[in-house]
Amino acid sequence: MDARPNNLRSDSRSRSASGRISGTAWRTDRGPPSLAEAFGSIHTAPKGPFWRKLLAFLGPGYLVAVGYMDPGNWATSLAGGSKFGYALLTVALLSNVMAIVLQSLCTRLGVGAGRDLAQACRDSFPRWISLPLWVSAELAITATDLAEVIGTAIGLNLLFHIPLSIGVILTAADVFLILALQAFGFRWIEAFVVAMLAVIAACFAVQIALAHPDWGAVLRGFVPTSDIFANHDMLYLALGILGATVMPHNLYLHSGLVQTRFVGETGQEKREAIRLATIDSSIALCFAFVINASILILAAATYHRSGHLDVAELDQAHAFLAPLLGSTLAPTLFAVALLCCGLNSTITATLSGQIVMEGFLNWRIAPWLRRLVTRMIAIAPAVVVTLWAGEKATGRLLILSQVVLSLQLPLAVVPLVMFTASRRKMGQFVAPRWLSGLAIATAAVIIILNAKLVWDLWDFQAPR
């Protein structure tokens, strides 16, 4: 619940709704905030020890981190670890550094400019640009949601033997879970996500302890190697890890979620809020990196070591764990972690869908209806494919979703870097030059590597 007095809350909403920063060049007033039911609803501590102030900002980063460990990440990390051992850990590390840079810009945009990325695009670009950007963002969220729906359904199938077609439909229940949690305040959604992340971490800790990885080889895996560029298959999987890690919907999501905190109106208060929210997201993304690295290490220590070099399907990975580790507990923990991951990811994808629609179109519909529409759009193709082509087609559907994300990613990254590097847009909260330089380099690498990924996929599918 909102701890602020009613008059303070309404005053903050009226002042923040204009979205204007003195001397900046946004074309229009921001209008009502996205996620209006949670906007400025979480009280922060302007005074007191550092840990107390940081505690109030912990939460949004973990919702964002969920997107960096979704079922798409699982598939690429399992394939990379099984085929090349620990060698691709350096790619996972590089991808995480890129993610930290981009998410720090989202924090700066949301707090400093008072806009999420969707609102910033609507305010800065003509409709003939902003509307296609909205369509591409919706496609990316649908693709993300599709992968997460399939992952959740596979988790239900592995644990409870529920057919995938039915499991896919059951994932719609997360809409009611969000509504139930948010009735108690947005902090309850954050608490649920963090609890699921703790379960995932515990599951992988036990599995890695059972796998007994070569820790010397793990450390060497973080050292860059020229083999990644010389070996076409290794490069392909490296690009897949990057494409599955840096996801476009997280940029919209994070720039909206940071506005759930009431941070005050002065420049000093906002600068401190940017700093604390950036620490939150950086810690959370480091946690996500540990999970992703754990998936790759588990695959290397089990499948690669035993000669199973082509493990990529989630159900296949689950089936191999018991005989390889000599424990029936390991595959159960794998399925529990996958189910928790899928549930978390569907929640955050649905929230990002609401932010994108409200931000780009300034179109308000009931949150439950928006979330239900988002879920139905993702469920429909998953149900059709599993019924028509069978359960084995889910793997191809996951790959297709990652291609869609690769195509859309530059359309979210480039505007984010443009806005936060512009003093006319950001005023005193403009990103420092060193951060803008890192962001530009990150954007360039993402564009080049994702273009290479799409080209390789096209070339692979082309008739010979």
ROTOR-291254 format. One line per field, with one value per residue (C-alpha): residue in one letter; residue number from 1; x, y, z. Coordinates in Angstrom, 1 decimal, padded with zeros to 4 digits, m for minus. Each point is the difference from the previous one (the first is absolute). Layout:
N
code: a	...
pos: NUM	...
px: X	...
py: Y	...
pz: Z	...
! end
This chain:
464
code: m	d	a	r	p	n	n	l	r	s	d	s	r	s	r	s	a	s	g	r	i	s	g	t	a	w	r	t	d	r	g	p	p	s	l	a	e	a	f	g	s	i	h	t	a	p	k	g	p	f	w	r	k	l	l	a	f	l	g	p	g	y	l	v	a	v	g	y	m	d	p	g	n	w	a	t	s	l	a	g	g	s	k	f	g	y	a	l	l	t	v	a	l	l	s	n	v	m	a	i	v	l	q	s	l	c	t	r	l	g	v	g	a	g	r	d	l	a	q	a	c	r	d	s	f	p	r	w	i	s	l	p	l	w	v	s	a	e	l	a	i	t	a	t	d	l	a	e	v	i	g	t	a	i	g	l	n	l	l	f	h	i	p	l	s	i	g	v	i	l	t	a	a	d	v	f	l	i	l	a	l	q	a	f	g	f	r	w	i	e	a	f	v	v	a	m	l	a	v	i	a	a	c	f	a	v	q	i	a	l	a	h	p	d	w	g	a	v	l	r	g	f	v	p	t	s	d	i	f	a	n	h	d	m	l	y	l	a	l	g	i	l	g	a	t	v	m	p	h	n	l	y	l	h	s	g	l	v	q	t	r	f	v	g	e	t	g	q	e	k	r	e	a	i	r	l	a	t	i	d	s	s	i	a	l	c	f	a	f	v	i	n	a	s	i	l	i	l	a	a	a	t	y	h	r	s	g	h	l	d	v	a	e	l	d	q	a	h	a	f	l	a	p	l	l	g	s	t	l	a	p	t	l	f	a	v	a	l	l	c	c	g	l	n	s	t	i	t	a	t	l	s	g	q	i	v	m	e	g	f	l	n	w	r	i	a	p	w	l	r	r	l	v	t	r	m	i	a	i	a	p	a	v	v	v	t	l	w	a	g	e	k	a	t	g	r	l	l	i	l	s	q	v	v	l	s	l	q	l	p	l	a	v	v	p	l	v	m	f	t	a	s	r	r	k	m	g	q	f	v	a	p	r	w	l	s	g	l	a	i	a	t	a	a	v	i	i	i	l	n	a	k	l	v	w	d	l	w	d	f	q	a	p	r
pos: 1	2	3	4	5	6	7	8	9	10	11	12	13	14	15	16	17	18	19	20	21	22	23	24	25	26	27	28	29	30	31	32	33	34	35	36	37	38	39	40	41	42	43	44	45	46	47	48	49	50	51	52	53	54	55	56	57	58	59	60	61	62	63	64	65	66	67	68	69	70	71	72	73	74	75	76	77	78	79	80	81	82	83	84	85	86	87	88	89	90	91	92	93	94	95	96	97	98	99	100	101	102	103	104	105	106	107	108	109	110	111	112	113	114	115	116	117	118	119	120	121	122	123	124	125	126	127	128	129	130	131	132	133	134	135	136	137	138	139	140	141	142	143	144	145	146	147	148	149	150	151	152	153	154	155	156	157	158	159	160	161	162	163	164	165	166	167	168	169	170	171	172	173	174	175	176	177	178	179	180	181	182	183	184	185	186	187	188	189	190	191	192	193	194	195	196	197	198	199	200	201	202	203	204	205	206	207	208	209	210	211	212	213	214	215	216	217	218	219	220	221	222	223	224	225	226	227	228	229	230	231	232	233	234	235	236	237	238	239	240	241	242	243	244	245	246	247	248	249	250	251	252	253	254	255	256	257	258	259	260	261	262	263	264	265	266	267	268	269	270	271	272	273	274	275	276	277	278	279	280	281	282	283	284	285	286	287	288	289	290	291	292	293	294	295	296	297	298	299	300	301	302	303	304	305	306	307	308	309	310	311	312	313	314	315	316	317	318	319	320	321	322	323	324	325	326	327	328	329	330	331	332	333	334	335	336	337	338	339	340	341	342	343	344	345	346	347	348	349	350	351	352	353	354	355	356	357	358	359	360	361	362	363	364	365	366	367	368	369	370	371	372	373	374	375	376	377	378	379	380	381	382	383	384	385	386	387	388	389	390	391	392	393	394	395	396	397	398	399	400	401	402	403	404	405	406	407	408	409	410	411	412	413	414	415	416	417	418	419	420	421	422	423	424	425	426	427	428	429	430	431	432	433	434	435	436	437	438	439	440	441	442	443	444	445	446	447	448	449	450	451	452	453	454	455	456	457	458	459	460	461	462	463	464
px: 000.0	001.0	001.5	m000.2	m002.8	m002.8	000.9	003.7	m000.9	m002.4	002.4	002.8	m002.3	m001.0	003.5	001.5	m002.8	001.2	003.3	001.8	003.6	001.0	002.0	m000.6	m001.4	m002.8	m002.7	m003.0	m001.0	000.4	m003.6	m001.1	002.8	000.1	m000.9	m002.0	m001.4	003.6	001.6	001.8	m001.7	003.1	001.4	003.8	002.2	001.5	002.1	001.7	002.8	000.9	m001.4	m003.4	m000.2	001.2	m002.6	m002.8	001.3	000.6	m002.6	m000.3	003.5	m001.0	m003.2	002.3	002.6	m002.7	000.1	003.7	m000.6	m003.1	m000.5	001.7	003.2	m000.4	000.0	003.0	002.1	m000.8	001.0	003.2	001.1	m000.7	001.8	003.0	000.3	000.9	001.4	m003.1	m000.1	001.9	m002.9	m002.5	002.2	000.2	m003.7	m000.6	002.3	m002.0	m003.2	001.2	000.9	m003.3	m002.1	001.8	m001.1	m003.6	000.3	001.3	m002.8	m002.8	001.1	001.8	m002.4	m003.1	m000.8	000.2	001.5	m003.3	m001.2	003.4	m000.4	m003.6	001.1	003.1	m000.9	m002.8	m002.8	001.3	003.0	m001.5	m002.8	002.3	002.2	m003.1	m000.9	003.6	000.0	m003.3	001.4	003.1	m002.1	m002.1	003.1	001.4	m003.3	m000.2	003.3	m000.9	m003.4	001.6	002.6	m002.7	m001.9	003.1	000.6	m003.6	000.4	003.3	m001.4	m003.6	m000.1	m002.6	m000.1	001.7	m003.2	m001.8	002.9	000.3	m003.7	000.6	002.6	m002.8	m000.6	003.0	m002.4	m002.0	003.2	001.2	m003.4	m000.2	003.5	m000.4	m003.1	002.4	002.4	002.8	002.5	m001.9	000.7	003.7	000.1	m001.5	002.6	002.9	m001.4	m000.1	003.6	001.1	m001.5	001.7	003.4	m000.4	m000.9	003.1	002.2	m001.0	000.4	003.4	001.1	m001.1	001.8	003.4	001.2	003.7	000.4	003.3	m001.6	m002.9	002.4	001.8	m003.4	m000.2	003.1	m000.8	001.2	000.4	m001.7	m003.3	000.6	001.9	m002.6	m003.3	m002.1	001.5	m000.7	m003.5	m000.7	001.8	m002.3	m003.0	001.1	000.3	m003.3	m001.8	001.6	m000.5	m003.7	m002.0	m003.0	002.2	001.0	m003.7	m000.7	002.8	m000.5	m003.6	000.6	002.4	m002.9	m001.8	002.2	m000.8	003.3	m000.8	000.4	003.4	003.0	002.0	m002.8	m000.3	003.8	000.1	m003.0	001.8	003.1	m002.0	m002.2	003.1	001.6	m003.2	000.0	003.7	m000.2	m003.0	001.6	003.1	m002.3	m001.5	003.5	000.7	m003.2	000.9	003.6	m001.3	m002.1	003.0	002.3	m002.6	m000.2	003.8	000.5	m002.6	m000.8	003.3	002.1	m002.0	000.1	m003.6	000.9	m003.3	m002.3	m002.3	m003.6	m001.1	m001.8	003.1	002.2	m002.3	000.0	003.8	000.6	m001.0	002.3	002.9	m000.1	m001.3	m002.7	m003.8	000.0	001.9	m002.6	m002.7	001.9	000.6	m003.7	m000.9	002.5	m001.3	m003.6	000.9	001.9	m002.9	m002.5	002.3	000.6	m003.7	m000.7	002.6	m000.8	m003.6	001.0	002.2	m002.9	m002.1	002.8	000.5	m003.6	m000.6	003.2	m000.1	m003.8	m001.0	m002.8	m001.4	m002.0	m000.5	003.3	m001.7	m001.3	003.4	001.8	m002.6	000.4	003.8	m000.2	m002.6	002.2	002.9	m002.0	m001.8	003.0	001.5	m003.3	m000.3	003.6	m000.2	m003.3	000.8	003.7	000.5	002.1	003.3	m000.9	000.4	003.7	m000.4	m002.5	002.5	002.7	m002.5	m000.8	003.7	000.3	m002.9	001.7	003.3	m001.8	m001.7	002.9	001.7	m003.4	000.0	003.7	000.7	m002.8	001.1	003.6	m001.1	m002.3	002.3	003.0	m001.9	000.3	m003.0	m002.1	001.5	001.2	002.2	m000.7	001.7	002.2	003.7	002.2	001.7	m003.3	m001.4	003.2	m000.4	m003.7	000.8	002.6	m002.5	m002.7	002.5	001.0	m003.6	m001.0	002.9	m000.2	m003.8	000.1	002.6	m002.3	m003.0	002.2	001.3	m003.5	m001.1	003.0	m000.6	m003.6	000.7	m000.2	003.4
py: 000.0	003.6	001.3	003.7	002.3	000.5	003.7	m000.8	m002.9	002.1	002.9	m002.3	m001.4	003.4	001.4	m003.2	m000.4	003.0	m001.7	003.3	000.7	003.6	000.7	m003.4	m000.6	m002.6	000.8	m000.7	m000.4	m003.6	m000.4	m002.6	m002.4	m003.6	m002.5	002.8	m002.2	m000.5	003.4	001.6	m002.5	m001.2	002.3	000.6	001.2	003.4	m000.2	m002.6	m002.6	m001.1	m003.6	001.4	002.3	m002.8	m002.5	002.3	m000.2	m003.8	m001.7	001.3	m001.3	m003.5	000.2	001.0	m002.7	m002.6	000.8	m000.9	m003.6	m000.9	m003.4	001.5	000.5	m003.6	m001.4	001.9	m000.6	m003.7	m000.2	002.0	m001.9	m003.5	000.7	002.1	m000.5	003.1	002.1	002.1	001.3	003.1	000.8	m000.3	002.4	002.5	m000.1	000.7	003.1	001.3	m000.6	002.0	002.9	000.1	m000.5	002.9	002.2	m001.1	001.0	003.4	000.5	m001.1	002.1	002.9	000.7	m001.4	m002.1	m003.7	m000.8	m000.4	003.4	001.5	m001.4	001.3	003.5	000.2	m001.6	000.7	m002.6	m001.6	m001.0	m000.6	m002.2	m002.5	000.0	m000.9	m002.8	m001.4	000.3	m001.9	m002.7	m000.3	m000.3	m002.6	m002.0	000.3	m001.1	m002.9	m001.4	000.4	m001.6	m003.0	m000.2	000.1	m002.7	m002.2	000.4	m001.1	m002.9	m001.2	000.4	m001.1	m001.7	002.6	000.0	003.1	001.2	000.0	001.5	002.8	000.9	m000.2	002.7	002.6	m000.4	002.4	002.9	m000.8	m000.5	003.5	001.6	m001.8	001.1	003.6	000.3	000.0	002.4	m000.2	m001.2	m003.3	m000.6	000.8	m002.3	m002.9	000.4	000.2	m003.1	m001.9	001.1	m001.3	m003.4	000.0	000.8	m002.8	m002.5	000.7	000.1	m003.6	m001.1	001.5	m001.5	m003.4	000.6	000.7	002.4	000.6	003.4	000.7	m000.5	002.3	002.8	m000.5	000.2	003.7	000.8	001.1	m002.4	000.5	m003.4	001.8	001.8	m002.8	m002.7	000.7	m002.2	001.7	003.4	m000.9	m001.1	003.1	002.2	m002.0	000.6	003.7	000.2	m001.9	002.0	003.7	000.2	003.0	m000.2	000.4	003.5	001.1	m001.9	001.4	003.7	m000.4	m002.1	002.5	002.5	m002.1	001.7	003.5	001.8	003.7	002.8	001.6	m000.7	m001.4	m002.4	m001.2	m000.4	m002.2	m002.0	m000.6	m001.2	m002.3	m001.4	m000.7	m001.9	m002.0	m001.0	m000.7	m002.4	m001.7	m000.5	m001.4	m002.5	m000.8	m000.5	m002.6	m001.9	000.1	m001.0	m002.8	m001.4	000.0	m001.5	m002.8	m000.8	m000.1	m002.1	m002.6	m000.1	001.1	m002.0	m003.2	000.6	001.3	002.9	000.9	000.6	003.0	m001.0	000.6	m003.4	m001.8	001.8	m001.1	m003.6	m000.3	001.5	m003.1	m002.6	002.5	001.2	m003.2	001.9	000.2	003.3	001.9	m000.2	000.9	003.1	000.8	m000.1	002.1	002.6	000.1	000.4	002.8	001.7	m000.2	001.3	003.0	000.7	000.0	002.5	002.5	m000.4	000.8	003.2	001.1	m000.5	002.4	002.6	m000.2	000.4	002.9	001.7	m000.1	000.5	001.8	m002.5	m001.1	m003.2	m002.0	m001.7	m003.4	000.3	001.2	m002.9	m002.5	001.2	m000.2	m003.6	m001.1	001.4	m002.1	m003.1	m000.2	m000.9	m002.3	m002.0	m000.1	m001.3	m002.6	m001.3	000.0	m000.8	m001.9	000.7	m000.2	003.2	002.0	000.1	001.6	002.5	001.0	000.6	002.1	002.1	000.8	001.1	002.5	001.3	000.5	002.0	002.3	000.6	002.8	001.9	000.2	000.5	002.8	002.3	m000.7	001.0	003.1	001.3	m000.5	001.5	003.2	002.9	001.7	m003.1	m000.8	003.3	m000.4	m003.8	m000.6	m003.1	000.8	m000.3	m003.2	m001.7	001.2	m001.2	m003.5	000.0	001.0	m002.8	m002.4	001.0	m000.5	m003.4	m001.1	001.2	m001.6	m003.3	m000.3	000.8	m002.8	m002.3	000.8	m000.4	m003.3	m001.3	001.2	m001.6	m003.2	m000.2	001.0	m002.8	m001.3
pz: 000.0	m000.5	003.2	m001.0	001.1	m002.6	m000.6	m000.6	m002.3	m002.1	m000.2	m001.2	m002.7	m001.2	m000.2	m001.5	m002.5	m002.0	m000.5	m000.7	001.1	m000.3	m003.1	m001.7	m003.4	000.3	m002.5	002.2	003.6	001.1	000.9	002.6	001.1	m001.1	002.7	001.6	002.7	001.3	m001.0	002.9	002.4	001.8	002.6	000.1	002.8	m000.7	003.1	002.1	m000.5	m003.6	000.4	001.0	m003.0	m002.3	001.4	m001.2	m003.6	m000.1	m002.1	m003.6	m000.8	000.9	m002.2	m002.9	000.8	m000.5	m003.8	000.0	001.1	m001.9	m001.9	m003.0	002.1	001.3	m003.5	m001.3	003.2	000.0	m003.7	000.6	003.1	m001.5	m003.2	001.0	003.8	001.9	m002.9	m000.5	003.6	m001.2	m002.4	002.9	002.0	m002.9	m000.6	003.7	m000.1	m003.0	001.8	003.1	m002.2	m001.8	003.1	001.7	m002.9	000.6	003.6	m001.0	m002.5	002.3	003.0	m001.6	m002.9	001.7	m003.0	m000.9	m003.4	m001.7	001.1	m001.0	m003.5	m000.3	001.2	m002.2	m003.4	m002.5	m000.1	m003.2	002.1	003.4	m001.2	m001.8	003.1	002.1	m002.4	000.2	003.8	000.1	m002.3	002.2	003.2	m001.7	m001.1	003.6	001.5	m002.4	001.1	003.6	m000.4	m001.7	002.8	002.7	m001.8	m000.3	003.7	000.8	m002.4	001.6	003.6	m000.3	m003.5	m001.2	m003.8	m001.5	m001.8	003.3	001.9	m002.4	000.7	003.7	m000.2	m000.4	003.7	000.7	m000.9	003.1	002.1	m000.9	000.8	003.4	000.9	m001.1	002.1	002.9	m001.6	m002.6	002.6	000.1	m003.7	000.6	003.0	m002.0	m002.7	002.4	001.8	m003.3	m000.8	003.4	m000.9	m003.4	001.7	002.6	m002.7	m002.1	003.1	000.8	m003.6	m000.5	003.3	m001.4	m003.3	001.5	m002.8	m000.8	001.7	m001.6	m003.4	001.1	000.8	m003.4	m001.7	001.0	m002.0	m003.6	m002.8	m003.7	m000.5	000.3	m003.2	m001.8	000.7	m001.9	002.4	003.1	m001.5	m000.8	003.6	001.4	m002.1	001.3	003.6	m000.6	m001.8	002.7	002.8	m001.1	m000.5	m001.3	002.3	003.0	m001.1	m000.1	003.2	002.2	m001.1	001.2	003.2	001.5	000.1	002.6	002.5	001.4	m000.2	000.4	m002.4	000.7	m002.2	003.0	000.9	m003.6	m000.3	003.1	m001.3	m003.3	002.0	002.3	m002.8	m002.1	002.9	000.3	m003.7	000.0	003.0	m001.5	m003.4	001.7	001.6	m003.4	m001.4	002.8	m001.0	m003.7	000.7	002.2	m002.9	m002.3	002.7	000.8	m003.7	m000.4	003.1	m000.9	m003.7	m001.5	002.4	m000.8	m003.8	m000.5	m002.2	m001.6	003.0	m000.7	000.7	003.6	000.4	m001.4	002.5	002.8	m001.1	000.0	003.5	002.1	m001.7	m000.4	003.7	001.5	001.9	m000.6	001.9	m002.8	m002.7	002.4	001.1	m003.7	m000.7	003.1	m001.0	m003.5	001.2	002.4	m002.8	m002.4	002.6	000.8	m003.7	m000.9	002.7	m001.1	m003.7	000.8	001.9	m002.8	m002.4	002.1	000.1	m003.8	m000.9	002.5	m000.8	m003.8	m000.4	003.2	m000.1	003.3	000.5	003.1	001.1	000.2	m003.5	m001.4	001.7	m001.2	m003.6	000.3	001.2	m002.6	m002.8	001.2	000.8	m003.4	m002.2	002.7	000.2	m003.8	m000.5	002.8	m001.3	m003.7	m000.1	003.3	003.0	m001.8	m001.9	003.1	m000.4	m003.5	001.5	002.6	m002.6	m002.1	003.1	000.5	m003.7	000.5	003.1	m001.9	m002.7	002.5	002.4	m001.9	m000.2	003.8	000.7	m002.5	001.3	003.6	m000.7	m002.0	002.8	002.9	m001.8	m000.9	002.4	m001.6	001.0	003.3	001.4	003.1	m000.1	m003.4	000.0	000.5	m003.1	001.1	000.6	m003.3	m001.7	001.5	m001.0	m003.6	m000.1	001.5	m002.5	m002.9	001.1	000.6	m003.5	m001.8	001.9	m000.2	m003.7	m000.4	001.9	m002.2	m003.1	001.1	000.7	m003.4	m001.7	001.9	m001.1	m003.7	m002.5	m001.3
! end
